[in-house]
Amino acid sequence: MAGRSVAPTKTNLMSMRQELQFAELGHELLDQKRNILINELLSLVDQAAEFEARVRDALAEAFESLQSAVLRMGKRSVSSVARAVKIDAEIKLTQRRVMGVRLPVVDTTFEEHAPYFSPVGTSFWIDSSLSFFKEVLKLLGKLSELKISVLRLANEVKKTIRKVNALEKIAIPDLKETVHYIESRLEENERDMFVLMKMVKENLEKRKAQSHGG
């Protein structure tokens, strides 16, 4: 038994009670953290699934638009225009925190240096394709943000669950057992002391009576 290694003293009893109180508080806080993390994780999983669908749809639209441009302008003209495109893409990475877990925030922006190609002989499908592919890049940045966040939160949820289980199934029961053991021993010692004092008192009274009788 875990409690048997602790001396049954009032000082140790106070110390064990305090440890038990801290452990129960820690368990409560970790349990709340676990619930918050799980809720956030489930929300991000739903968002990631939504963005995966949006990426698929955006890619389909982008390639369909590009194919239409090729059919109307010819592959060589489209390739020539593509080489003339001058668009700077910037991916800004920041972070946010959820219960101490650092999660990425991806922001994709574009800076166009117009005119980047001559409009003569081109098709509005070129502009449409560019718009679709830029949207795809933005969505991919957001999808990456969500998937990394899901992985980090899932890892933190596992760690938190292990800590909650360790407190709930090991630490707190052991502390309760130790407190109960010390309390029982102290009560037993008090009973023994009471009996001893009663015996001493009775012996003193007998001696006193014998002394007066003699």
C-alpha positions in Angstrom: 0.0 0.0 0.0 1.3 3.4 -1.0 0.5 5.1 2.3 2.6 2.7 4.5 5.8 4.4 3.5 4.7 7.7 5.1 5.1 8.2 8.9 1.6 8.6 10.5 2.1 12.1 12.0 -0.1 15.1 12.0 2.5 17.1 10.0 2.4 14.5 7.3 -1.4 14.3 7.4 -1.6 18.1 6.7 1.0 17.7 3.9 -0.8 14.8 2.3 -4.2 16.6 2.5 -2.6 19.6 0.8 -1.1 17.5 -1.9 -4.5 15.8 -2.4 -6.2 19.2 -2.7 -3.7 20.3 -5.3 -4.0 17.1 -7.3 -7.8 17.3 -7.4 -7.6 21.0 -8.5 -5.0 20.0 -11.2 -7.3 17.2 -12.3 -10.2 19.6 -12.6 -8.2 22.2 -14.6 -6.8 19.5 -16.9 -10.2 18.1 -17.5 -11.5 21.5 -18.5 -8.4 21.9 -20.8 -9.1 18.5 -22.4 -12.7 19.5 -23.1 -11.8 22.8 -24.6 -9.1 21.2 -26.8 -11.4 18.5 -28.0 -14.1 21.0 -28.9 -11.5 23.1 -30.8 -10.1 20.0 -32.5 -13.5 18.9 -33.7 -14.2 22.3 -35.0 -11.0 22.4 -37.0 -11.5 18.9 -38.3 -14.9 20.0 -39.7 -13.2 23.2 -41.2 -10.4 21.1 -42.8 -12.9 18.8 -44.4 -14.8 21.8 -45.8 -11.6 23.4 -47.1 -10.5 20.2 -48.8 -13.8 20.2 -50.7 -13.3 23.9 -51.6 -9.8 23.2 -52.8 -11.0 20.4 -55.1 -13.7 22.6 -56.5 -11.4 25.5 -57.0 -8.8 23.4 -58.7 -11.5 22.0 -61.0 -12.7 25.5 -61.9 -9.1 26.7 -62.4 -8.1 23.9 -64.8 -11.4 24.2 -66.6 -10.8 27.9 -67.1 -7.2 27.3 -68.3 -8.4 24.6 -70.7 -11.0 27.1 -72.1 -8.2 29.7 -72.6 -6.1 27.1 -74.4 -9.0 26.1 -76.7 -9.7 29.7 -77.6 -6.1 31.1 -77.8 -3.9 28.1 -78.4 -1.4 26.5 -76.2 1.5 28.6 -77.5 -0.2 31.9 -76.8 -1.3 30.8 -73.3 2.3 29.7 -72.5 3.6 33.1 -73.8 1.2 35.0 -71.6 1.9 32.8 -68.6 5.7 33.7 -68.9 4.8 37.4 -69.0 2.7 37.2 -65.8 4.4 39.1 -62.9 2.6 38.5 -59.7 4.3 38.4 -56.3 2.9 36.0 -53.8 3.5 36.5 -50.1 2.7 34.0 -47.4 2.6 35.5 -44.0 2.9 33.1 -41.0 1.7 34.2 -37.6 0.3 32.2 -34.7 -2.5 32.0 -32.2 -2.7 30.1 -28.9 -5.4 27.7 -27.7 -4.8 26.6 -24.1 -1.1 27.2 -24.5 -0.9 25.3 -27.9 0.7 27.4 -30.6 -1.3 27.1 -33.9 -0.3 28.6 -37.2 -2.2 31.3 -39.0 -1.5 31.5 -42.8 -2.3 34.6 -44.8 -1.6 34.6 -48.5 -1.6 37.9 -50.4 -0.7 38.8 -54.0 0.8 41.9 -55.6 0.2 42.3 -59.3 2.6 44.3 -61.4 0.2 45.4 -64.2 0.2 45.5 -67.1 1.9 42.2 -67.0 0.9 41.2 -70.5 -0.6 42.8 -73.6 -4.4 42.5 -73.8 -4.2 42.2 -77.6 -5.2 38.7 -78.7 -5.8 37.5 -75.2 -9.0 36.1 -73.7 -10.9 37.0 -70.5 -10.3 33.3 -69.7 -6.7 34.2 -68.9 -7.8 36.6 -66.2 -10.4 34.1 -65.0 -7.7 31.4 -64.7 -5.4 33.7 -62.8 -8.1 34.5 -60.4 -9.0 30.9 -59.9 -5.4 29.8 -59.3 -4.8 32.6 -56.8 -7.9 31.4 -55.0 -6.5 27.9 -55.0 -3.3 29.1 -53.4 -5.1 31.0 -50.7 -7.3 27.9 -49.9 -4.2 25.7 -49.8 -2.6 28.0 -47.3 -5.6 27.9 -45.2 -5.9 24.1 -45.5 -2.3 23.7 -44.5 -3.0 25.9 -41.4 -5.9 23.8 -40.5 -4.2 20.4 -40.9 -1.1 21.5 -38.9 -3.4 22.8 -36.2 -5.4 19.6 -36.1 -2.1 17.6 -35.7 -0.8 19.8 -32.9 -4.2 19.8 -31.1 -4.5 16.1 -31.4 -1.1 15.6 -29.9 -1.9 18.0 -27.0 -5.2 16.2 -26.4 -3.4 12.9 -26.1 -0.9 14.4 -23.6 -3.7 16.0 -21.6 -5.7 12.7 -21.5 -2.6 10.9 -20.2 -2.1 13.4 -17.4 -5.8 13.4 -16.5 -5.8 9.6 -16.3 -2.6 9.5 -14.3 -4.1 11.9 -11.7 -7.5 10.1 -11.8 -6.3 6.5 -11.6 -3.0 6.7 -9.8 -2.0 9.9 -8.0 -5.3 10.9 -6.4 -6.2 7.3 -5.3 -2.7 6.9 -3.8 -3.0 10.2 -2.0 -6.5 9.4 -0.7 -5.2 6.0 0.5 -2.2 7.7 2.3 -4.5 10.3 4.0 -6.9 7.5 5.1 -4.0 5.4 6.4 -2.5 8.3 8.4 -5.9 9.3 9.8 -6.6 5.7 10.8 -3.2 5.3 12.5 -3.6 8.7 14.3 -7.1 7.7 15.5 -5.7 4.3 16.7 -2.8 6.0 18.5 -5.3 8.4 20.2 -7.4 5.4 21.3 -4.3 3.7 22.6 -3.2 6.8 24.4 -6.7 7.2 25.9 -6.7 3.6 27.2 -3.2 4.0 28.6 -4.0 7.2 30.4 -7.1 5.6 31.8 -5.0 2.7 33.1 -2.5 5.1 34.6 -5.3 7.0 36.3 -6.8 3.9 37.7 -3.5 2.7 39.0 -2.8 6.0 40.6 -6.3 5.9 42.3 -5.6 2.4 43.5 -2.3 3.4 45.0 -3.9 6.4 46.6 -6.7 4.3 48.1 -4.2 1.8 49.4 -2.1 4.5 50.9 -5.0 6.0 52.7 -6.2 2.5 53.9 -2.7 1.6 55.2 
